[in-house]
Amino acid sequence: MQLKKSSIRPIKILGGLVAIAYPIAVFVALQRGFSVRMLGLILVLVAGCAMARRRNIWLGVCGIVLACMAVISDKDIFLKLYPVFMNAAVCFMFAVSLRSVPLVQRFAEKMKYEITEKSKQYARRVTIAWAIFMGINTVVSLTTVFMSNWVWTLYNGLISYCLIGLMMVIEYIIRMGVIHENK
């Protein structure tokens, strides 16, 4: 069955919102008495639907494996590991792109920015900065897995997103300075 392009956009938006709200949803469900096994089964279905769209297959597989481990073991640690893998995947994407065209340069090209030799160097440095940042975010996220559900949710459902937003704002300010400096 092929989805029409017009129906794909809402699915992507919903998928993004589910991914962002994941820590809060898990926290609320556990606080409301949902069993880890029930959450695991729900997450198997959600990850299966994500994989059916053929996007982020390995994250879907990772989600299914972690959810199945939660179902089998009845331990919430497996539910709490998913944000760790998401952060690690983003870190990996930035880092691996340094072997060829840096990810930031690819974004700039898609946005139709003029790509000069200086902008290529800048894109490489920013890609390195993002890889380091996401690596640190992965380590902190992993650390919170072994803390209370409240601390895990606070970091993975709020603080992490605020830090990513702050990184984006700082990079934008620096980029505007670099652009104006080159004029």
Residue, then its C-alpha position, 0 to 999 in steps of 0.5 A: m500500500q502506497l501512501k499519498k504525499s499529502s498524508i505523509r506530512p501529518i504522519k511525519i509530524l506525529g512521529g516527531l511529536v511522539a519521539i519528542a514526547y517519549p520521556i514524558a509519556v513514559f514517565v506519566a504512564l509509569q506514574r499512572g500505574f501502567s506496567v512496564r510490560m504494557l508500555g513495552l507492548i505499546l512501544v513495539l506497535v509504535a516502533g513497528c509503525a515507524m518501521a513500516r514507513r521505512r524511515n529510520i529502520w535501525l532506530g525502529v529495530c532498536g526501539i523494538v528490541l528495547a521494548c521487547m527487553a522491557v516486556i521480557s524483563d519487566k524492567d523500566i531501564f530498557l524503556k529509559l535507554y531509547p533516548v540514549f540510542m537516539n542521541a547516539a544515532v545523531c552523534f554518529m550521523f554527525a561524526v560519520s559525515l566528517r569522512s565525506v561531506p559534513l552534515v552541516q554542509r549538506f543542510a546548507e546545500k539543501m537550503k540553497y546557501e552559497i557554498t564557498e571554501k570558507s563555508k565548507q571549513y565552517a560547516r566542518r567545524v560546526t559538524i565537529a561541534w555538534a558531534i561532540f555536543m551530541g556525544i556529551n548529551t548521549v553520556v549524560s542521557l545514559t547517566t540519567v537512566f540509572m537515576s530516578n524516573w523524575v530525573w531521567t524525564l527532566y533531563n531527557g524530556l526537557i533539559s536535553y531539548c533546551l540544550i539542543g535549542l541553545m546550541m542551535v541559537i549559539e551556532y546561528i549567532i556565530r554563523m551570522g557573525v561569520i557571514h557579516e565578517n566575510k562581507 
